[in-house]
Amino acid sequence: MSILPILTWPDTRLAQPCAPVDDPAGLATLVADMLDTMYDAPGRGLAAPQVGVMRRVFVMDSGWKDGDKAPLVCINPAITPSGDSLFTGPEGCLSVPGVTAEVTRPAEVTLGFTDLDGVAHQVQLSGAAATIAQHELDHLDGIMHFDRLDPAARDALLADYQKASDT
């Protein structure tokens, strides 16, 4: 498989919503390449627009850095919060290298998605897995993690990113 180039902010494709996938089976090569790219980066999630493909698909593996690989391929995903609990924690992004942001999100979610075989799934996620899934779904909607910050924090994060990019 191939390692794909990862787009970085401010590439305008990162701010655009993605089109639904009609034929999941046609994504096998893309998904394999996305997984290779994610593991090589090394990241815990990667959305198709981050590699320039404007389709509603992301891959994730929340625990591979601490154990065995257990990738999850999510096509046309949807997320519903499970309960009222929120979690605030640091989020990095392969498309905004070198900076993290403290983002508040639902602590537990239900993730619905289709796999490469066109089979629908629904899984409960909490902790890092819930955060990763929400972060990647945001990419499919053209939302960056810093878009979830108040304006002052967003401006500070982007200034840090610009400073890091200039060196």
C-alpha positions as a Markdown table, in Angstrom:
| # | Residue | x | y | z |
|---|---|---|---|---|
| 1 | Met | 0.0 | 0.0 | 0.0 |
| 2 | Ser | 1.0 | 3.7 | -0.1 |
| 3 | Ile | 1.7 | 6.5 | 2.4 |
| 4 | Leu | -0.5 | 9.4 | 1.3 |
| 5 | Pro | 0.5 | 13.1 | 1.7 |
| 6 | Ile | -1.5 | 14.7 | 4.6 |
| 7 | Leu | -3.0 | 18.1 | 3.9 |
| 8 | Thr | -2.1 | 20.8 | 6.4 |
| 9 | Trp | -4.1 | 23.9 | 7.4 |
| 10 | Pro | -4.9 | 26.3 | 5.8 |
| 11 | Asp | -5.6 | 24.0 | 2.8 |
| 12 | Thr | -9.2 | 25.0 | 1.9 |
| 13 | Arg | -10.3 | 21.4 | 1.4 |
| 14 | Leu | -10.1 | 20.9 | 5.2 |
| 15 | Ala | -12.9 | 23.4 | 5.6 |
| 16 | Gln | -15.3 | 21.8 | 3.2 |
| 17 | Pro | -18.0 | 19.2 | 3.9 |
| 18 | Cys | -17.6 | 15.8 | 2.3 |
| 19 | Ala | -19.9 | 13.9 | 0.0 |
| 20 | Pro | -21.6 | 10.6 | 1.1 |
| 21 | Val | -20.1 | 7.4 | -0.1 |
| 22 | Asp | -22.4 | 5.4 | -2.5 |
| 23 | Asp | -20.2 | 2.3 | -3.0 |
| 24 | Pro | -18.2 | 1.3 | 0.1 |
| 25 | Ala | -16.5 | -1.6 | -1.7 |
| 26 | Gly | -14.9 | 0.8 | -4.1 |
| 27 | Leu | -12.9 | 2.3 | -1.2 |
| 28 | Ala | -10.7 | -0.7 | -0.3 |
| 29 | Thr | -7.5 | 0.7 | -1.7 |
| 30 | Leu | -8.1 | 4.2 | -0.3 |
| 31 | Val | -8.8 | 2.8 | 3.2 |
| 32 | Ala | -5.7 | 0.6 | 3.1 |
| 33 | Asp | -3.6 | 3.6 | 2.1 |
| 34 | Met | -5.3 | 5.7 | 4.8 |
| 35 | Leu | -4.5 | 3.1 | 7.5 |
| 36 | Asp | -0.9 | 2.9 | 6.3 |
| 37 | Thr | -0.7 | 6.7 | 6.4 |
| 38 | Met | -2.3 | 7.0 | 9.9 |
| 39 | Tyr | 0.1 | 4.4 | 11.4 |
| 40 | Asp | 3.1 | 6.0 | 9.7 |
| 41 | Ala | 2.2 | 9.6 | 10.8 |
| 42 | Pro | 1.8 | 8.3 | 13.7 |
| 43 | Gly | -1.8 | 9.1 | 14.4 |
| 44 | Arg | -4.9 | 7.5 | 16.0 |
| 45 | Gly | -7.3 | 8.7 | 13.3 |
| 46 | Leu | -7.4 | 10.0 | 9.8 |
| 47 | Ala | -10.2 | 11.4 | 7.7 |
| 48 | Ala | -10.4 | 11.2 | 3.9 |
| 49 | Pro | -10.3 | 15.0 | 3.4 |
| 50 | Gln | -7.0 | 15.1 | 5.2 |
| 51 | Val | -5.6 | 13.2 | 2.2 |
| 52 | Gly | -7.5 | 15.2 | -0.3 |
| 53 | Val | -10.4 | 12.8 | -0.8 |
| 54 | Met | -13.7 | 14.6 | -0.2 |
| 55 | Arg | -15.8 | 11.6 | 0.8 |
| 56 | Arg | -17.4 | 10.6 | 4.2 |
| 57 | Val | -14.9 | 8.1 | 5.4 |
| 58 | Phe | -12.4 | 7.9 | 8.3 |
| 59 | Val | -10.2 | 5.4 | 9.9 |
| 60 | Met | -9.2 | 5.2 | 13.5 |
| 61 | Asp | -7.4 | 3.0 | 16.0 |
| 62 | Ser | -7.5 | 4.4 | 19.5 |
| 63 | Gly | -5.3 | 1.8 | 21.2 |
| 64 | Trp | -2.6 | 0.8 | 18.8 |
| 65 | Lys | 0.1 | 2.8 | 20.4 |
| 66 | Asp | -0.4 | 0.9 | 23.7 |
| 67 | Gly | -1.1 | -2.6 | 22.2 |
| 68 | Asp | -2.2 | -4.4 | 19.2 |
| 69 | Lys | -3.6 | -2.8 | 16.1 |
| 70 | Ala | -7.4 | -2.8 | 15.9 |
| 71 | Pro | -8.4 | -0.5 | 13.1 |
| 72 | Leu | -11.9 | 0.8 | 12.6 |
| 73 | Val | -13.1 | 1.8 | 9.2 |
| 74 | Cys | -16.1 | 4.2 | 9.3 |
| 75 | Ile | -18.0 | 5.0 | 6.1 |
| 76 | Asn | -20.9 | 7.6 | 6.2 |
| 77 | Pro | -20.5 | 7.8 | 10.0 |
| 78 | Ala | -23.0 | 9.5 | 12.4 |
| 79 | Ile | -22.5 | 10.2 | 16.0 |
| 80 | Thr | -25.1 | 10.6 | 18.8 |
| 81 | Pro | -24.0 | 11.7 | 22.3 |
| 82 | Ser | -24.8 | 9.1 | 25.0 |
| 83 | Gly | -25.7 | 11.0 | 28.1 |
| 84 | Asp | -24.8 | 14.5 | 29.3 |
| 85 | Ser | -21.2 | 13.9 | 30.5 |
| 86 | Leu | -18.6 | 16.1 | 28.8 |
| 87 | Phe | -14.9 | 15.7 | 28.6 |
| 88 | Thr | -12.3 | 18.4 | 28.0 |
| 89 | Gly | -8.9 | 17.2 | 26.9 |
| 90 | Pro | -6.0 | 17.9 | 24.6 |
| 91 | Glu | -6.5 | 17.2 | 20.9 |
| 92 | Gly | -3.8 | 17.2 | 18.3 |
| 93 | Cys | -4.4 | 16.9 | 14.5 |
| 94 | Leu | -2.2 | 15.5 | 11.8 |
| 95 | Ser | -3.3 | 18.5 | 9.6 |
| 96 | Val | -2.2 | 21.0 | 12.3 |
| 97 | Pro | 1.1 | 19.5 | 13.3 |
| 98 | Gly | 2.9 | 20.8 | 16.4 |
| 99 | Val | 0.0 | 22.2 | 18.4 |
| 100 | Thr | -2.8 | 20.9 | 20.6 |
| 101 | Ala | -6.0 | 22.4 | 21.8 |
| 102 | Glu | -8.2 | 21.7 | 24.9 |
| 103 | Val | -11.5 | 20.7 | 23.3 |
| 104 | Thr | -14.7 | 19.9 | 25.2 |
| 105 | Arg | -16.8 | 17.1 | 23.7 |
| 106 | Pro | -19.4 | 14.5 | 24.8 |
| 107 | Ala | -17.6 | 11.9 | 26.9 |
| 108 | Glu | -19.6 | 8.9 | 25.5 |
| 109 | Val | -21.1 | 8.5 | 22.0 |
| 110 | Thr | -22.8 | 6.1 | 19.8 |
| 111 | Leu | -21.1 | 5.8 | 16.5 |
| 112 | Gly | -23.1 | 4.5 | 13.5 |
| 113 | Phe | -21.3 | 3.6 | 10.3 |
| 114 | Thr | -21.0 | 1.3 | 7.3 |
| 115 | Asp | -18.0 | -0.9 | 6.7 |
| 116 | Leu | -16.3 | -1.8 | 3.4 |
| 117 | Asp | -18.8 | -4.6 | 2.9 |
| 118 | Gly | -21.7 | -2.3 | 3.2 |
| 119 | Val | -22.7 | -3.7 | 6.6 |
| 120 | Ala | -24.1 | -1.2 | 9.1 |
| 121 | His | -22.7 | -1.1 | 12.6 |
| 122 | Gln | -23.4 | 0.8 | 15.8 |
| 123 | Val | -20.8 | 0.9 | 18.6 |
| 124 | Gln | -20.6 | 2.7 | 22.0 |
| 125 | Leu | -17.4 | 4.7 | 22.5 |
| 126 | Ser | -16.0 | 6.4 | 25.5 |
| 127 | Gly | -12.7 | 8.0 | 26.5 |
| 128 | Ala | -10.1 | 8.5 | 23.8 |
| 129 | Ala | -12.1 | 6.5 | 21.2 |
| 130 | Ala | -15.1 | 8.8 | 21.6 |
| 131 | Thr | -12.9 | 11.9 | 21.2 |
| 132 | Ile | -11.1 | 10.5 | 18.2 |
| 133 | Ala | -14.3 | 9.5 | 16.4 |
| 134 | Gln | -15.8 | 13.0 | 17.0 |
| 135 | His | -12.6 | 14.7 | 15.8 |
| 136 | Glu | -12.6 | 12.7 | 12.6 |
| 137 | Leu | -16.3 | 13.2 | 12.0 |
| 138 | Asp | -15.7 | 16.9 | 12.3 |
| 139 | His | -13.2 | 16.7 | 9.5 |
| 140 | Leu | -15.9 | 15.2 | 7.3 |
| 141 | Asp | -18.1 | 18.2 | 8.1 |
| 142 | Gly | -15.3 | 20.7 | 7.3 |
| 143 | Ile | -14.8 | 21.5 | 11.0 |
| 144 | Met | -11.3 | 21.7 | 12.5 |
| 145 | His | -10.7 | 21.0 | 16.2 |
| 146 | Phe | -9.8 | 24.7 | 16.7 |
| 147 | Asp | -13.2 | 25.7 | 15.4 |
| 148 | Arg | -14.6 | 24.3 | 18.6 |
| 149 | Leu | -12.6 | 26.9 | 20.7 |
| 150 | Asp | -13.6 | 30.3 | 21.8 |
| 151 | Pro | -12.3 | 33.0 | 19.4 |
| 152 | Ala | -9.3 | 34.0 | 21.6 |
| 153 | Ala | -8.2 | 30.4 | 22.1 |
| 154 | Arg | -8.6 | 29.7 | 18.4 |
| 155 | Asp | -6.5 | 32.8 | 17.5 |
| 156 | Ala | -3.8 | 31.7 | 20.0 |
| 157 | Leu | -3.7 | 28.2 | 18.6 |
| 158 | Leu | -3.4 | 29.4 | 15.0 |
| 159 | Ala | -0.7 | 31.9 | 16.0 |
| 160 | Asp | 1.3 | 29.0 | 17.7 |
| 161 | Tyr | 0.8 | 26.9 | 14.6 |
| 162 | Gln | 2.0 | 29.7 | 12.3 |
| 163 | Lys | 5.0 | 30.2 | 14.5 |
| 164 | Ala | 5.8 | 26.5 | 14.4 |
| 165 | Ser | 5.3 | 26.4 | 10.6 |
| 166 | Asp | 7.7 | 29.3 | 10.1 |
| 167 | Thr | 10.6 | 27.5 | 11.8 |
